[in-house]
């Protein structure tokens, strides 16, 4: 398969081989708690040393391993999904630049050098979101890049703050006043990349990219950069009093919003995007409760099954006449059993099904939230959001397994592509067993064991059962779309975040530019410039034309008279 003459197959083989080679090194670093920091002094400017740092530790190596494993499977999937694309090589180069930027960001702990990967992700993600070159993709790409530019500005401000320290290594900050401002800028930067409220609108909009890109963005690359940044600098940020309470409040609100909106969404890809948004809220919530290792553990587990979920969703859309509406999909299991089996393997960890990859991290996060010193309201919102995630996951299973067939009767889905079957099978294995095999390495860094009452332990399972009933009640199996009302519009626009994130900013700038154009370009500048000089010039030109016409006629008449006189004089 890998020997076929396709650039995507070659790049997939390279990424998968790299992931397999780095796996034992990662395990060695995790078990021995090793950390290696390589530093290169580039230049000294005004007693401030510019350095290039590369760190090899548990976080960087494990993150790179997961990113390259998922990227290899995605590139293998692209060999079939993008086979008819005339610009396949361009797509492959963009995806490889995307993966390289993510690896740069993971391995670099210094803020100025971190900009290489940070801005690389922003630029390449914009090029990938607008890949299909239509107005919808352009709008989604502009929303994505403008929302992420806020985080870029915050990183630049944090670099400027670091200059006052005389170095750019954030891990050795010593000024408590600068530390507060630095924590604030990093918090805003992490919120923009991880799409936390109020920057949540760009993540579902980024689904305008091709499905393989969406699998990367929503699993292990762009959307998880904020979690990675917060994890890397969590030991420093936790020294600020307001960092963890603010992060906890925003992440729980994002988790609740994503769960509510996903239960009223009918687009397959947007449901996957909203589930990503909810799980990012869960990771940031763990960071807000000072559970760095559990947040990282959940990030890896989520990356593996979410990439599988998006790829299976793309396969359903590809074989279903490009339909993305859940109300137009039904009984897919009878036609594509392998795809739907893989999709439900990815769906079950969202429901916190026992002994799957996400169960070991998510159950500990929810259990620790009951024992942490948080408000009762926060715990209620957390468990309500967990029930919501179970409900919209059940909706996906309903539309793919048990509802009646709603597509064309002559249309039949086939599963004969080796590239797609191999990529989904490779991702399905870690989605099943990764949690059980990696929990020992991550739990050694988590909070110490504690004993919970049976009522608290059973609360999670009761919430899951309640979520199943909620999903059954909220399921709308009608093919005909319902009439839009105020409540559905409120939910469809992510609590008005989508219009607030785009329309006010663009409307104010467009109104200002229109007024300036009318007052300057079409106003006094025309009077003093083009139109003002045209009128007197045109009058002078008209008079000159009339004078020249009269003069020409007079000269012609004189020539005629003189010619006649000369002829007469010659005759006589």
N, C-alpha and C positions, 0 to 999 in steps of 0.2 A: 504493500500500500504506500509506504513512504518513498519507494523508488520511482513512483510516477512523477512525470515532469511537471510538477506544480510547485510554485514558490511557497504556497501555504503548507504543503506537506513537508517541505524541507525545513521551514521555520518551526513547524510543530515538532518535528523530530529533534531539532536542536533544543527547544525549550523543555521537552520531556526528559531528554538525556541530562540536561543541566539540573533539573529538579531531582532526578534519581541520584546524581552524583553528590549533590549538596545535602541530601537527606541524612546520611550517617554523620556528616560534619555537624549538622544542626543538632542531632541527638547527642553528640559528644559535648557540645557547648551547653546544652540544656541540663544534662545530667551533672556536669562538673561546675556549673554556674560560672563559666568562663566569659571574659570580656577583653577584647583587644582593641586599642585605640591607636590608629595611625594618624600622625599629624605632619603636615607639610607647610612650612612657613613660606608664604609666597612673597609678601612685601611688607615693609614697615612704614606706616604713614602717620606722622605726628604722634609717636609713641603708641599707636594702635596697630597691632600686628594682624595682618590678614592671613588666615591659615585655611588650609584645605584638610578637613578631618574625615576619616572613614572609620566607622565603628563596626566591629564584628562581635555580636553578642546574640543572646537568645532571641530578642525581638527582631533584629535585622535579618538574621539567617532564616528563621522560621517564616517570616513574612515573605521574603524573597522566594522561599521554597513553595509556598502556597500560590503566590502570584504566577510563578512560571508553570506550575502544574495546571492551573486553570487556563492560562494563556495557551499552553500547548494543546489542550483539549478544544479550546475555542478555535484555534487556527485549523485544527483537524476538521472541525465542524464547518468552517468557512470553505474548505476545499470542495464541499458539495453545495452548501447554501449559496455561496457567491460564485459558483462555477460559470454562470452565464454573464457575469459582470465584465464589461469590456476593459475596466480599469482595475483588474484584480491585483496587479503588482503594486499599483499605487496604494490600494487598500492594505496590502500586506506590510508595506513600508510604514504606513501610518500606525498600524497596530504595533509593530515592533518598536517604533519610537515611543509609543504609549507605554509599553512594558519597560523599556529602558529608563524612561523618566521616573516611573514608579520605583524601580530599583535604586536609582540615584537618590530619590527622596528618603528611602528606607535606610540606606547605609551612611547617610551624612547627618551628623548631629549639629553642625555649625549652621547658623541661620543664613549668612550670605551665600555659602555654597549650596544650601538647601534650596535656594531660589532656582538653581538649574533644573531640578526635578519638579519643583512647584509650578514654575511658569511653563515648563515643557508639557506637563499634564494639561494645563489650561489651554495652551495653543493647539495641541494635537486633539484634545477633546472637542474643541470648536470645529476643527476640520473634519472630524468624524461625525459629529452631529449633523452638519450640513452636507453630508456626503451625497445624499440623494438630490440635492440642488433643486428644491422647490420652496415655495413660500412658507409652508409649515415648518420645514426643516430649518430654514433661515431664521424664523421667529424663535424656534426652540434653541438654536445655537446662540443667538444674541442674548436670550434670557440666561442661558447657561454661563456664557463668558462674562456677562456684566455682573451677575451675582457672585461669581468667583473672583472678579477683580476687586471686590471689597476685601476679601481675604488677602489678596496680593498686596493691597495698600497697607493692611495691618502688619503683614510681614515686613514691609519696607520701614514702617514706623518702628517696629521692634528692633530692626537693625540699627536705626538711628539712635534708639535708646541705648543699645549695647555699646555704641561708640563712647558714651560717657563713662563706661566701665574700663575702657582701654583694651577690650578684647571682644570677640564675638562668640565665645563658647558659653552657651546659655546654662550649662550644667554647673558653672562655678560663679554664679551671681552672688554678690555680697551686700549690695545696697538695698535695704528693705523698701525704700520709697520708690526706687526704680523698679523693684521687683513687682510691685502692685500694678504699675502701668504696663509692664512687660507681660504679666499674666493676663491682663485685660485684652491686649492686642492678640495674644496667642489664642485666647478663648474665642474672640470674634472670628479669627482666621479658621479655627477648627469648626465653628458653627457653620460657616459658609460652605466649606468643603463637604461636611457631613449633612448638609441640608436641614439643620435644625431651625425651628421657628425663630425668626420670621423669614428665613431664607430657604423655605421648603419647596417653593414652586418650581425650581429648576430641575429637580431630580425626576419627577414624572415627565417633564418636557423633554428631557434628554433621551427618552425612549424613541424619539424620532430617528435616532441613528439606526444603522443595520443591527439585526438581532445579535450577531456575534459581539459587536461592540457593546450592546446593552448588557450582555452577560458579563463582560469585563468590568464595565462601569459600576454595575449594581452588585458585584460580588467582592472584588478584591482590589480595585484600583482607585478611581477618582472618588467614589462615595466614602471609602474607608480612610482617606488621607487624613481627615480631621480626627478620627479616632486614633490613628497612628501617631499623629503629632501630639495629641493630648497624652497618649500613653508614654511617649518618649520623654516628655517634660512633666509628667505627673508628680514626680518627687519634688520638683521645684514649685509647681503651681499649688500643691497642697499646703504650702506654707502661708498662702494668702487666705484670709478668713472667709471671704465672700466667694471664692472660686467654686468650691464644691456645692454650697446651697444653690447658687444661681444655675450651675450646670445641671443639678438634679431637677430643679423646677422646669427648666426649658426642655430637658430631655423627656420628662414625663408628659409634658404638654404635647410634644411632638409625637410620642408614642400613642397618646389618646387620639390625637387628630388623625393620624394615619389609619388607626383601626376603625374609626367611625366612617371615614371617607371611603375606605376600601370596601366596606359592606354595602355601599351604594354606587360602586363603580362597575361598569359593564365591559370595559376594555380589558382584554387579557393581559396585555403588556403593562398597562397602567396599574392593574391589581398587583402584578409582580413588583412594580416600582414602589407602590405604597407599602407593600410588605417589607421591602428594603428600608424604607423610611422608618417604619416601626421598629425594625431590628436595630437600626442605627441609634434610635432613641433608647433602646434597651442597653446598648453598649455604653453610650454616654451616661446613662443612669448609673451603670456599674462604676464608671469613673467618678461620678458625683458622690458615690458612697464609698470611695477609696478602695475599690476592688479592681485594681489594675490587671492582675493576672486573669481574673475571670472575664473581664471585658475583652482581653486579647484572645482568650480561649473561645469565647462566643463569636468573636470576629472570624476566626479561622473556620469554625464549624459552619457559620452562616455563609461564608464565602463558597464553601464546597457545595452545599445543597442549593444555594441561590443561583449559582452558575448553571447547575443542572436544571433547575426550574425554568430559567429564561430560555435555555436551549430547547427544552421540550415545548415550551410555549411557541417559540419560533417555528418548530417543526409542525405544530398543529396549524399555525397560520399559513405556512408554506403549502401544506397539503390540503388546506381548506378553502381554496380559491381566494386567498388573501383576506379572509374574514377574521376580524379580531374581537367581535362582539360575542360575549358569552351566551347571549340569547339566540345566536345563530349556530351554536355548536352543541352537539349532542351525540351520545352513544359512540364516542370516538374509540373506546376500548375494543369494540368489535372489529375495527378497521386498522388500528395501530396499537397493538397490545404492548409492544416493547416501549414505545414512547410514553404511553399512559402509565405503565408500571414505573418507569423512571421518574415521571412527573409526580406520582404519588409518593415515591421514595423521598422526593424533595419536599413534598407537602407535609408529610408526617412530622419532620423535625419542627416545623412551624407550630404544630399542635402540641409540641413537647411530648411526643410519643416516647414511651420508656425505651431505654437502651439504644437510641439512635444518637447521631452526633451532637445535636443541639440540646439533648436532654440533660447531659451532665453539667453543662455550663448554665443553662437557663434555669434549671431547678435550683441550683445553688444561689443564683442571683436573686430569685424570688424569695427563697428561704432566708437569705441574709437581709433582704429588705424588711422582713418582719421583725428582725432582731436589732436592726440599726436604729439609731435615735432620730427617726423621721416622724413627721406628723401622720396622724391616722388618715387624713384626707389624701396624702400622697400614696399611702399603701392601697387605699380604695381605688384610686385612679390607676395605679400600676396593675392591679389584678383585673380591673375592668378592661383595660387595654389588652391584657393577655387573653381574656375571653373573646374580645373582638377579633384578635388574630386567628383564633380557632374558628370563628364564625365565617370569615371570608375564605379561609382555607377549605372549609367544607363546601362552600359555594363552588370553588374551582373543581372539587371532586364531583359535585352534582352535575356540572355542565359537561364533564368529560366522561362520566361513567353511566349515570342512571337516567338522564332525561332522554326524551325521544329524539330521533334523528331529525335535524331541521335543515340540512344542506340538500344539495341536488341529489336525486336518487342515482343518477348516472355517474356521480363522482365517487371514486374509491381511493382511499389512502393506502400507500404501499410503503414497506420498510425493507428496501433492497439495497440501500446505500451503505457500503462498508464504513465510509468516513463518519457518517452520523451515528451509526450503531456503535462504533468503537469509542467515539468521544463520549457519548452518553453512558456507556457501560463503564468506562474508566472513572468518570465522575460519580457514578452511583455507588461504587465500592467505598470510597472514603466518606460519602454521605451516610453510609450505614455503620461503618466501624471506626471512623476517625476519632469520635468522642471517647470510646472505650479504650483505645490504644494510647491516646494522648493525655487522658485525665491525670495520670500519675505524675507526669512532668509538670503540669500546670498547677495542680493542687498543692504542690510543695511550696509554692509562692503565695497561695491564697491565705485568707484568715484562718486561724486555728479552728479545729473541729468544735462544734457546739451541739448541744442536745436541744431539740425542739419538741414542744408538746405535740401530741397526736393530732389535736385540732388544727394546729398551724401546718403540720405536714400534709394533712388531708385537704387543706384549703385549696392548694394548687390543683389537685385532681377534681375537686368540686367545681372550680372555675372552668376547667377544661370541659367538663360535662355540660355546664351551663352554656358555654360557648357553642357546643354542638347543637343544643336546642335553639340558641339564638340564630345560628346560621340556617337552620331548617325553617324558622319562622320568617327570616328576612329574605329567603330565596324567592325570586320572581322568575317563574319559568315561562312566562308569556313571551312569544316571539315579537309581538308588536310593542314598540317603545312606549313607555308611559309619558304622559304630558308633563312638561317641566313646570315646576312651581318654585316658590321662593326657597323652601327648605332644600329641595334637590339642587337648586342653583348654588346655594350656600355650601352644600357638601361637595358638589362637582368642582367648585373653584377652590377647594382646600381651605375652607373658612375665609374666602375672599382673598387668599394669599396670592393666587395667580393674577387677578387684575390689579391688586395693589402693587405687586412686584414689577409689573410691566407698564400698565396704562398710565398711572399718575406721572411716572418718570418720563415716559415718552411724550405724553400729552403736554406737560409743562414745557419741555424743551422744544417741541414742535410748534406750540403756540408762540413761544418767544421768538423762534426763528422766523415764523410767518409774519409777526408784527415787525420785526426788524427788516424783513424783505420788503414789506409794503411801505414802511416809512423811509427806508434808505435806498434800496435798489430800485423800487418802483415809485419812490417819492422825490425827495429833494435832490438825490443824486441824478435822477433823470432830468430834472429841471436845469441843474447846473452842468450836467454832462451831456448825454446823448440827445434827448429830445430838446433840451434847452439850446444846444448849439446847432441842432438840425434846422430849426425854424428860421433863424436869421440867415443861416448859410444858404438854405434853399431859396429864400427870397432874393438874395444877392445873385445866386446862380440863375434864377429865372430872369432877372433883369439883364444879366450879362448875356443870356441866350437871346433875349429879344433884341438887345443892342447889336449882337453879332449877326442876327438874321437880317436886321435893317441894313447894317453896314455891308453885308454880303450882297444883298439885293441892289444897293446903290452902286457898288463896285461893278457888279455884273451889268447893270444898265449903262454905266459909263463905258465899259469895255465894248458893249454892243454899239453905242453911238459912235465911239471912236473908230470901230471897225467899219461902220457904214460910211463915215466921212472919208476914211482912207480909200475905200473902194470907189467912192464917187470921184475923189480927186484923181485917182489913177485912170478912171474912165475918160475924164475930160483932159 
